[in-house]
Amino acid sequence: MPAGKVIGYKRPKNTKKTLKTMLRYLGMHRFSLLAVALLVFISSSANIMGTYLLRPIINKYILPGDMAGLMTALLLMGGMYGLGVLATWGYNQLMVHTSQKVISEIRSDLFRHTQTLPLSYFDAHTHGELMSRFTNDVDTLNDALNNSFALLIQSAIMITGTITMLIVLNLQLSLIVMAFLAAMCLFIKYNGKRSKKYYNEQQEHLGRINGFVEEMVTGQKVEKVFNHEDQDFEEFCRRNEALRRSATKALTYSGMMVPTIVALSYFNYAVSACVGGLFALAGLMDLGGLASYLVYVRQSAMPLNQFTQQVNFLLSALSGAERIFEMMEEAPEIDEGTVTLCNVVIHEDGSRTEATERTGQYAWKFPLPGGVTELIPLKGDVRFFGVTFGYSPEKTVLENVSLFARPGEKIAFVGSTGAGKTTIVNLINRFYEIQGGTITYDGIDIRDIRKADLRRSLSMVIQDTHLFTGTIADNIRYGRLRATDEEIRKAAVLANADTFIRHLPEGYNTPLHSDGANLSQGQRQLLAIARAAIALPPVLILDEATSSIDTRTERLIEKGMDALMEGRTVFVIAHRLSTVRNAQAILVLEKGQVIERGNHDELLRQHGRYYQLYTGQYELD
């Protein structure tokens, strides 16, 4: 950390609680930290005692001219400083290893807990806000542990030892040093307070300008379409000027810290040297004691300034740790399910037994009293009974919804934006908890099914396709990590993705970056469908999955999916009514309620809302 800089973080809201949690992590490495503290003590003590040795060296050996004794004393001083160097090297190495272990444990715990959080938590927090926990906050804590822990101990020992030795050497002369140290403390407090205020402003303006630049970079196409370059540049200049003003003030104050402390230190040294010289001439102080005393005076300002900076830096780091620990304390997803999914072998008499290998046949393993289990065939029968749900208590999205999907049926949801189509499939996955009613899966309340097993029985293709950094084959294999290359190719053929993949320069080994930016939106969705297909899911959910694919390709995909999902249940959400004509049941939603149900022909005969949508008398918004 640069000298005199005041970090622009706010102090923790609950320092005691945050420190207690932090000490729990440090406690797992208590012996290493105790060793660090011991080595720091040895290093600092060697420095303090080495300076004191100047007094006997001058008085006993230099002034009397005892060269043999002088060489012995110098060797002793060199050995003491050498011990200090070794101790410094030791605690630096040990602190680096210990701090990295602590940070690694915190980062792992944070990521592990993040994966258990419900989607509602991610809905309420921006991606940048969550990422800052893993980057800015963790990095600040890392710097504090790596540097400040040892420096704080060292500075405290140096301050205590130096003042003690000053008093031992000459109490009267030490009053001058105390006065200057008090003046330094007052200046550090005043300057730090002013500097911190402007550093906080700088951080706020920096965050605003970074957010603006990110928006402009990602929205370049929109900016150019509407010719907003000049207006956006003016807005950038306005934000940049605000950042310049706050940064100038912050650096002005922080830049005064070191020169002022150095000036006071030199003045203190000069006054102490003059007064000390008079003391020596008057016989109130020996020459060796004066030499040692002046060295202590010269080095007294540095540990004081360093100690103040490190305390502030540690408090700032604890503020970042507080945000990390607050995220760790967020309640994870509720999962009280006991029913699990297992592979089964179906015998000739129709009975089922659990299998350890993948068979393509599944059953729910339902625990019964007495430690026995019942295998219930996974058929894909999904039913809603009076389900009421809202993402927030103030607004209900689904109101007393009842519906059913028989095994092997293709169920389509149509309706206006906000009618609740995507919400229904999110509830089937149990991404959110319902406020009323019941959802059953093969007659089992989904709250009784372990979430991991519930979601393992489903594959979902959403409109906003997400591809990971890696090859095309890696992204398809994400649906089933043990899939072979041949199984990947078959899934791609089924999703009608094989043709365009083979025309790429590296085929299935083509690397993807930036969420598949080197592919078209339609190609990205084809890969997402192939990823769902390779999982061989008992139930498939398509949420606007073919919205960016042409009609011909969409028909080919539907044929492949029909073959894949034979005897299984398919849920489809689509705005294009042509994609749902062959569904066994079409559910029309309006304001969170199912207002019509039937197949394409039945709904047309009813001359209701679906008829209006299909004939163009009513449009989806």
URKATA-V588027 format. One record per residue. N is the residue number from 1. RES is the residue in one letter. PHI is phi in whole degrees, 0 to 359 (999 if undefined). D_CENTER is the distance of its C-alpha to the mean C-alpha in Angstrom with 2 decimals. Layout:
N_RES_PHI_D_CENTER ; N_RES_PHI_D_CENTER
//
This chain:
1_M_999_23.51 ; 2_P_301_26.52 ; 3_A_298_29.35 ; 4_G_83_29.69 ; 5_K_279_26.31 ; 6_V_250_24.70 ; 7_I_295_20.95 ; 8_G_273_20.25 ; 9_Y_272_17.77 ; 10_K_280_19.18 ; 11_R_291_20.23 ; 12_P_297_18.59 ; 13_K_288_20.23 ; 14_N_228_21.00 ; 15_T_298_21.39 ; 16_K_298_23.33 ; 17_K_294_20.87 ; 18_T_296_17.89 ; 19_L_296_20.25 ; 20_K_296_21.45 ; 21_T_294_18.10 ; 22_M_296_17.52 ; 23_L_294_21.07 ; 24_R_295_20.47 ; 25_Y_290_18.18 ; 26_L_294_20.69 ; 27_G_298_23.52 ; 28_M_289_22.75 ; 29_H_232_23.78 ; 30_R_299_26.48 ; 31_F_291_29.19 ; 32_S_295_27.39 ; 33_L_291_26.61 ; 34_L_296_30.24 ; 35_A_295_31.43 ; 36_V_299_29.42 ; 37_A_300_31.02 ; 38_L_295_34.43 ; 39_L_293_34.19 ; 40_V_297_33.13 ; 41_F_299_36.16 ; 42_I_297_38.42 ; 43_S_298_37.25 ; 44_S_292_37.74 ; 45_S_296_41.01 ; 46_A_297_42.36 ; 47_N_295_41.76 ; 48_I_294_43.46 ; 49_M_289_46.36 ; 50_G_298_46.86 ; 51_T_295_47.50 ; 52_Y_295_49.93 ; 53_L_296_51.91 ; 54_L_301_53.13 ; 55_R_297_55.55 ; 56_P_293_57.57 ; 57_I_297_57.42 ; 58_I_288_59.09 ; 59_N_290_61.43 ; 60_K_265_62.54 ; 61_Y_239_62.44 ; 62_I_286_62.28 ; 63_L_296_64.85 ; 64_P_286_67.31 ; 65_G_81_66.80 ; 66_D_275_65.79 ; 67_M_290_64.14 ; 68_A_295_63.85 ; 69_G_295_62.11 ; 70_L_297_59.88 ; 71_M_297_58.70 ; 72_T_297_57.96 ; 73_A_295_56.01 ; 74_L_294_54.03 ; 75_L_296_53.17 ; 76_L_297_52.02 ; 77_M_296_49.88 ; 78_G_298_48.48 ; 79_G_297_47.68 ; 80_M_293_45.90 ; 81_Y_293_43.76 ; 82_G_297_43.18 ; 83_L_298_41.91 ; 84_G_296_39.55 ; 85_V_297_38.27 ; 86_L_297_37.73 ; 87_A_295_35.93 ; 88_T_296_33.67 ; 89_W_300_32.89 ; 90_G_295_32.30 ; 91_Y_288_29.89 ; 92_N_296_27.89 ; 93_Q_296_27.56 ; 94_L_293_26.87 ; 95_M_293_24.26 ; 96_V_299_22.34 ; 97_H_296_22.36 ; 98_T_292_21.56 ; 99_S_296_18.68 ; 100_Q_292_17.03 ; 101_K_295_17.64 ; 102_V_298_16.14 ; 103_I_296_12.90 ; 104_S_298_12.85 ; 105_E_293_13.51 ; 106_I_296_10.85 ; 107_R_295_8.10 ; 108_S_295_10.11 ; 109_D_297_10.62 ; 110_L_295_7.12 ; 111_F_293_6.76 ; 112_R_299_10.38 ; 113_H_289_10.25 ; 114_T_302_7.82 ; 115_Q_290_10.58 ; 116_T_266_13.19 ; 117_L_285_12.39 ; 118_P_288_15.11 ; 119_L_297_15.07 ; 120_S_299_16.39 ; 121_Y_293_13.13 ; 122_F_289_11.58 ; 123_D_295_15.00 ; 124_A_269_14.83 ; 125_H_229_11.62 ; 126_T_287_11.26 ; 127_H_298_8.92 ; 128_G_297_8.93 ; 129_E_296_8.25 ; 130_L_288_5.02 ; 131_M_295_4.14 ; 132_S_296_6.01 ; 133_R_295_4.35 ; 134_F_279_3.41 ; 135_T_253_6.69 ; 136_N_300_9.19 ; 137_D_293_8.83 ; 138_V_293_8.56 ; 139_D_294_11.20 ; 140_T_295_13.33 ; 141_L_295_13.47 ; 142_N_298_14.34 ; 143_D_298_17.07 ; 144_A_295_18.41 ; 145_L_292_18.82 ; 146_N_288_20.22 ; 147_N_242_22.68 ; 148_S_289_23.20 ; 149_F_303_23.96 ; 150_A_290_26.96 ; 151_L_295_28.01 ; 152_L_295_28.13 ; 153_I_296_30.42 ; 154_Q_298_32.44 ; 155_S_296_32.96 ; 156_A_298_34.02 ; 157_I_293_36.49 ; 158_M_295_37.79 ; 159_I_297_38.40 ; 160_T_298_40.11 ; 161_G_295_42.10 ; 162_T_296_43.16 ; 163_I_297_44.42 ; 164_T_299_46.16 ; 165_M_292_47.93 ; 166_L_298_48.95 ; 167_I_293_50.57 ; 168_V_296_52.22 ; 169_L_288_53.67 ; 170_N_193_54.94 ; 171_L_293_54.15 ; 172_Q_296_56.01 ; 173_L_294_54.38 ; 174_S_292_50.95 ; 175_L_297_51.43 ; 176_I_296_51.13 ; 177_V_298_47.81 ; 178_M_300_46.53 ; 179_A_296_47.46 ; 180_F_292_45.59 ; 181_L_296_42.47 ; 182_A_296_42.60 ; 183_A_297_42.87 ; 184_M_297_39.84 ; 185_C_298_37.79 ; 186_L_296_38.87 ; 187_F_293_38.01 ; 188_I_300_34.54 ; 189_K_296_33.84 ; 190_Y_294_35.22 ; 191_N_295_33.67 ; 192_G_296_30.21 ; 193_K_296_30.33 ; 194_R_292_31.41 ; 195_S_297_29.06 ; 196_K_298_25.99 ; 197_K_302_27.09 ; 198_Y_283_27.23 ; 199_Y_293_24.03 ; 200_N_297_22.26 ; 201_E_298_24.17 ; 202_Q_299_23.26 ; 203_Q_298_19.49 ; 204_E_297_20.14 ; 205_H_294_22.39 ; 206_L_295_20.11 ; 207_G_298_17.30 ; 208_R_294_20.07 ; 209_I_289_21.50 ; 210_N_295_18.29 ; 211_G_298_17.72 ; 212_F_294_21.41 ; 213_V_297_21.43 ; 214_E_298_18.62 ; 215_E_297_20.71 ; 216_M_292_23.84 ; 217_V_293_22.68 ; 218_T_286_21.48 ; 219_G_253_24.55 ; 220_Q_302_27.15 ; 221_K_296_29.35 ; 222_V_294_29.62 ; 223_E_300_30.28 ; 224_K_287_33.09 ; 225_V_300_34.56 ; 226_F_261_35.14 ; 227_N_54_36.08 ; 228_H_257_33.67 ; 229_E_301_33.26 ; 230_D_294_35.46 ; 231_Q_296_33.96 ; 232_D_291_30.37 ; 233_F_293_31.56 ; 234_E_297_33.19 ; 235_E_294_30.04 ; 236_F_296_28.10 ; 237_C_298_30.95 ; 238_R_297_30.89 ; 239_R_291_27.21 ; 240_N_295_27.75 ; 241_E_293_30.78 ; 242_A_297_28.97 ; 243_L_294_26.40 ; 244_R_298_29.40 ; 245_R_296_31.20 ; 246_S_293_28.42 ; 247_A_293_27.56 ; 248_T_298_31.30 ; 249_K_295_31.77 ; 250_A_298_28.79 ; 251_L_287_30.03 ; 252_T_298_33.61 ; 253_Y_290_33.00 ; 254_S_293_30.73 ; 255_G_290_33.23 ; 256_M_282_36.00 ; 257_M_299_34.53 ; 258_V_296_35.55 ; 259_P_302_38.92 ; 260_T_292_39.98 ; 261_I_296_39.11 ; 262_V_295_40.86 ; 263_A_297_43.86 ; 264_L_298_44.17 ; 265_S_295_43.83 ; 266_Y_295_46.63 ; 267_F_297_48.78 ; 268_N_300_48.24 ; 269_Y_296_49.24 ; 270_A_295_52.31 ; 271_V_296_53.51 ; 272_S_297_52.94 ; 273_A_294_54.79 ; 274_C_294_57.74 ; 275_V_295_58.07 ; 276_G_297_57.51 ; 277_G_298_60.24 ; 278_L_296_62.60 ; 279_F_299_61.79 ; 280_A_293_62.56 ; 281_L_295_65.83 ; 282_A_276_66.80 ; 283_G_79_66.18 ; 284_L_273_63.38 ; 285_M_203_60.87 ; 286_D_278_61.33 ; 287_L_293_60.21 ; 288_G_296_57.77 ; 289_G_298_56.09 ; 290_L_295_55.82 ; 291_A_298_54.17 ; 292_S_298_51.56 ; 293_Y_299_51.12 ; 294_L_293_50.48 ; 295_V_294_47.80 ; 296_Y_298_46.00 ; 297_V_298_46.38 ; 298_R_297_44.98 ; 299_Q_260_41.78 ; 300_S_287_41.34 ; 301_A_286_39.32 ; 302_M_300_36.51 ; 303_P_295_35.07 ; 304_L_294_35.38 ; 305_N_296_33.39 ; 306_Q_295_30.84 ; 307_F_298_30.52 ; 308_T_298_29.95 ; 309_Q_296_27.21 ; 310_Q_290_25.38 ; 311_V_299_25.63 ; 312_N_296_24.14 ; 313_F_293_21.35 ; 314_L_295_20.59 ; 315_L_296_20.60 ; 316_S_295_18.24 ; 317_A_294_15.83 ; 318_L_295_16.34 ; 319_S_296_15.32 ; 320_G_294_11.80 ; 321_A_297_12.06 ; 322_E_298_13.37 ; 323_R_294_10.44 ; 324_I_295_8.30 ; 325_F_290_11.43 ; 326_E_297_12.08 ; 327_M_293_9.14 ; 328_M_294_10.53 ; 329_E_273_13.88 ; 330_E_298_13.46 ; 331_A_295_16.22 ; 332_P_287_15.57 ; 333_E_302_17.75 ; 334_I_285_21.38 ; 335_D_214_23.04 ; 336_E_250_26.51 ; 337_G_291_27.99 ; 338_T_239_30.51 ; 339_V_276_31.85 ; 340_T_240_30.58 ; 341_L_256_31.33 ; 342_C_219_33.51 ; 343_N_283_35.60 ; 344_V_227_39.31 ; 345_V_250_42.64 ; 346_I_263_45.26 ; 347_H_271_48.76 ; 348_E_298_52.05 ; 349_D_276_52.86 ; 350_G_89_49.61 ; 351_S_284_48.02 ; 352_R_233_44.46 ; 353_T_228_43.03 ; 354_E_290_39.48 ; 355_A_239_38.65 ; 356_T_273_36.16 ; 357_E_264_36.10 ; 358_R_285_35.08 ; 359_T_245_38.12 ; 360_G_85_36.99 ; 361_Q_244_38.32 ; 362_Y_233_36.16 ; 363_A_209_36.87 ; 364_W_274_35.21 ; 365_K_267_35.71 ; 366_F_261_36.80 ; 367_P_284_37.42 ; 368_L_240_40.77 ; 369_P_303_42.40 ; 370_G_92_43.88 ; 371_G_83_41.06 ; 372_V_266_42.18 ; 373_T_231_40.20 ; 374_E_243_41.29 ; 375_L_265_40.22 ; 376_I_256_39.93 ; 377_P_304_39.99 ; 378_L_277_37.02 ; 379_K_248_38.73 ; 380_G_96_36.22 ; 381_D_271_37.99 ; 382_V_244_35.59 ; 383_R_221_36.95 ; 384_F_251_35.89 ; 385_F_238_38.10 ; 386_G_55_37.97 ; 387_V_280_34.20 ; 388_T_239_32.90 ; 389_F_207_29.31 ; 390_G_213_27.40 ; 391_Y_293_23.76 ; 392_S_223_24.72 ; 393_P_300_27.80 ; 394_E_283_29.52 ; 395_K_229_29.74 ; 396_T_270_31.01 ; 397_V_265_30.26 ; 398_L_244_32.45 ; 399_E_235_35.63 ; 400_N_54_37.58 ; 401_V_273_36.89 ; 402_S_234_38.85 ; 403_L_202_38.89 ; 404_F_215_39.38 ; 405_A_228_38.74 ; 406_R_284_41.21 ; 407_P_304_40.45 ; 408_G_84_40.80 ; 409_E_276_40.79 ; 410_K_258_39.03 ; 411_I_254_37.87 ; 412_A_245_37.09 ; 413_F_247_35.63 ; 414_V_230_36.81 ; 415_G_157_36.61 ; 416_S_291_35.44 ; 417_T_300_31.86 ; 418_G_90_30.51 ; 419_A_285_33.15 ; 420_G_116_30.68 ; 421_K_295_30.83 ; 422_T_295_27.14 ; 423_T_300_26.69 ; 424_I_298_29.27 ; 425_V_288_27.57 ; 426_N_294_24.20 ; 427_L_285_26.20 ; 428_I_297_27.82 ; 429_N_285_24.45 ; 430_R_58_23.78 ; 431_F_288_20.53 ; 432_Y_226_21.92 ; 433_E_265_24.53 ; 434_I_283_27.95 ; 435_Q_270_29.87 ; 436_G_201_33.25 ; 437_G_89_35.17 ; 438_T_217_34.50 ; 439_I_241_33.14 ; 440_T_244_34.80 ; 441_Y_230_34.28 ; 442_D_55_37.56 ; 443_G_82_38.77 ; 444_I_254_35.83 ; 445_D_299_33.68 ; 446_I_296_30.17 ; 447_R_288_28.91 ; 448_D_270_30.88 ; 449_I_263_29.18 ; 450_R_300_26.14 ; 451_K_301_23.28 ; 452_A_300_22.53 ; 453_D_284_26.27 ; 454_L_301_26.65 ; 455_R_286_24.13 ; 456_R_290_25.64 ; 457_S_275_28.91 ; 458_L_237_27.59 ; 459_S_235_26.55 ; 460_M_229_25.27 ; 461_V_243_25.58 ; 462_I_253_24.18 ; 463_Q_294_25.21 ; 464_D_275_21.89 ; 465_T_294_21.81 ; 466_H_239_18.68 ; 467_L_247_19.50 ; 468_F_263_17.47 ; 469_T_295_18.16 ; 470_G_152_21.26 ; 471_T_275_24.88 ; 472_I_300_26.45 ; 473_A_298_27.53 ; 474_D_298_24.05 ; 475_N_291_22.89 ; 476_I_290_25.95 ; 477_R_294_25.60 ; 478_Y_302_22.14 ; 479_G_289_24.34 ; 480_R_204_26.04 ; 481_L_297_24.85 ; 482_R_266_28.38 ; 483_A_293_30.17 ; 484_T_277_32.80 ; 485_D_299_33.41 ; 486_E_293_36.39 ; 487_E_293_34.45 ; 488_I_296_31.95 ; 489_R_295_34.96 ; 490_K_296_36.54 ; 491_A_295_33.49 ; 492_A_293_33.43 ; 493_V_297_37.17 ; 494_L_299_36.77 ; 495_A_272_34.22 ; 496_N_64_36.53 ; 497_A_258_33.95 ; 498_D_298_35.98 ; 499_T_297_38.30 ; 500_F_289_35.87 ; 501_I_294_33.81 ; 502_R_292_37.03 ; 503_H_274_37.89 ; 504_L_285_34.77 ; 505_P_306_35.57 ; 506_E_249_33.62 ; 507_G_58_33.84 ; 508_Y_289_31.35 ; 509_N_265_29.91 ; 510_T_295_28.98 ; 511_P_285_25.45 ; 512_L_243_23.08 ; 513_H_223_20.51 ; 514_S_52_18.68 ; 515_D_62_18.88 ; 516_G_72_22.54 ; 517_A_295_23.70 ; 518_N_276_26.85 ; 519_L_243_28.03 ; 520_S_285_29.53 ; 521_Q_299_28.00 ; 522_G_296_30.73 ; 523_Q_296_30.11 ; 524_R_296_26.40 ; 525_Q_290_27.48 ; 526_L_297_30.09 ; 527_L_294_27.54 ; 528_A_295_25.51 ; 529_I_291_28.81 ; 530_A_298_29.66 ; 531_R_296_26.38 ; 532_A_289_27.38 ; 533_A_293_30.93 ; 534_I_291_30.24 ; 535_A_285_28.77 ; 536_L_48_32.28 ; 537_P_284_31.01 ; 538_P_294_33.51 ; 539_V_227_32.17 ; 540_L_237_30.85 ; 541_I_240_29.27 ; 542_L_244_29.64 ; 543_D_257_28.02 ; 544_E_53_29.66 ; 545_A_289_29.16 ; 546_T_247_32.20 ; 547_S_292_31.95 ; 548_S_253_31.66 ; 549_I_242_34.29 ; 550_D_293_37.99 ; 551_T_298_40.44 ; 552_R_296_42.05 ; 553_T_298_38.85 ; 554_E_298_37.79 ; 555_R_295_41.09 ; 556_L_295_40.65 ; 557_I_295_37.17 ; 558_E_299_38.62 ; 559_K_296_41.38 ; 560_G_297_38.99 ; 561_M_293_36.87 ; 562_D_298_40.08 ; 563_A_291_41.06 ; 564_L_295_37.69 ; 565_M_262_37.55 ; 566_E_301_41.19 ; 567_G_81_41.53 ; 568_R_240_37.95 ; 569_T_257_36.49 ; 570_V_235_34.92 ; 571_F_251_33.29 ; 572_V_234_33.45 ; 573_I_245_32.29 ; 574_A_209_34.09 ; 575_H_270_35.47 ; 576_R_278_38.17 ; 577_L_293_40.79 ; 578_S_296_42.30 ; 579_T_278_39.44 ; 580_V_243_40.20 ; 581_R_298_44.01 ; 582_N_269_44.20 ; 583_A_288_42.00 ; 584_Q_293_43.94 ; 585_A_215_42.59 ; 586_I_244_41.21 ; 587_L_252_39.69 ; 588_V_262_39.91 ; 589_L_253_37.49 ; 590_E_213_38.12 ; 591_K_53_36.21 ; 592_G_80_34.54 ; 593_Q_225_37.78 ; 594_V_276_39.53 ; 595_I_258_42.73 ; 596_E_212_44.14 ; 597_R_212_44.02 ; 598_G_160_46.07 ; 599_N_276_46.36 ; 600_H_304_46.98 ; 601_D_293_50.76 ; 602_E_297_50.77 ; 603_L_290_48.54 ; 604_L_296_50.68 ; 605_R_292_53.76 ; 606_Q_285_52.28 ; 607_H_52_52.17 ; 608_G_259_49.12 ; 609_R_296_45.76 ; 610_Y_299_45.04 ; 611_Y_300_48.47 ; 612_Q_295_47.73 ; 613_L_295_44.45 ; 614_Y_290_46.18 ; 615_T_271_49.21 ; 616_G_85_47.26 ; 617_Q_285_48.65 ; 618_Y_218_45.13 ; 619_E_249_41.95 ; 620_L_288_38.35 ; 621_D_251_36.26
//
